[in-house]
Amino acid sequence: MLKKRILFILNPISGTVKKAGIPQLVENYLDHSLFDPVFRYTEYAGHATEIAQEACEDGYDIVVAVGGDGTINEVGRALIHTSTAMGILPCGSGNGLARHLKIPMNMKKALSIINQCDIRELDYGTINDNPFFCTCGMGFDAFISQKFAEGGKRGKLKYMQLVLSQGLRYKGEPYDITIGNEELHHFAYLVSCANASQYGNNAYIAPQASMSDGLLDIIVMDPFGFLDAPEMSFDMMNKTLDRSSKVQTFRTDHIHVHRQEEGPVHYDGDPVMMGKDIDVKIVKRGIRIVVNPDAKTLKPNKLQNVICDLFNDFSDLRGKMKRTKD
């Protein structure tokens, strides 16, 4: 049996995980009876796309993105509508796509997923013709992505510091939103378009999103106050944000958004400046990805469930306090 040609593209600066030991882990835990591995390191923004495109032209079977959602985006955009599949070794700050696909954060276990080589054709999205695989959006999440990129320092703590310090200061902006024949005029905190369910770190912006249904999950979030912030945060952790009174959700294959001023948007966590008019579309079954074949049978994280139960109790208590005050 011919071995599959597999290329690992490593982004040495993404996330907080050091990449120096990954080639040795691959040597130790990749099934060498199935794969013939090669390694390349990125040297500048956009380099992963160039390397992945070369790999497609050279006939590689799988290109593995070793990094975070930004690295995955760079690799994935070169692989759309090709026979070359994308694998993922999650080493980023949030790892939203990997977590959605239930790819383990542990490198040895993630390599075991690659060894199983279960490849599926999944959807991806475009925002003004720029491919994304997890989420894109405008408003607060794009604003935070921009601040995070400008700050230089990476990691969960830095991201949470930004969210906590800026979250209640951000006031939102007006949007004209067209979904099919429906037009909405909404003053929103954010407008998020999700192909996958979460931003990363198990923060579920679109808990019902699927990468195989041919639809985007649209989240339009109202501005909210100090008392609402804990409940909103833990709705995201508890996969119940779509039930919040501060959120409207839609499913569609195409959305057009008009805003009053140009400004930042993000796709897969990376901020870019765009104009007043934004088109977001789904592309069905446009990319081949190595997935976890046991994803549907995995049990939820127990610690996360305990935390969510505590904050559900907090929300119940807060509701009782409001009713008593009224």
Buried (B, 14 or more C-beta within 10 A) or exposed (E): EEEBBBBBBBBEEBBBBEBEEBBEBBEEBBBEEBBBBBBBBBEEEEBBBBBBBBBBEEEBBBBBBBBBBBBBBBBBBBBBEBEBBBBBBBBBBBBBBBBBBBBBEEBEEBBBBBBBBBBBEBBBBBBBEBBBBBBBBBBBBBBBBBBBBEEEEBEEEBBEBBBEEEBEEBEBBEBBBBBEEEEBEBEBBBBBBBBBBBBBBBBBBBBBBBBEBEBBBBBBBBBBEEEBBEBBBBBBBBBBBBEBEBBBBBBBBBBBBBBEEEBBBBBBBBBBEBEEEBEBBBBEBBBBBBBBEEEEEEEEEEEEEEBBEEBBEEBEEBEEEEEEEE
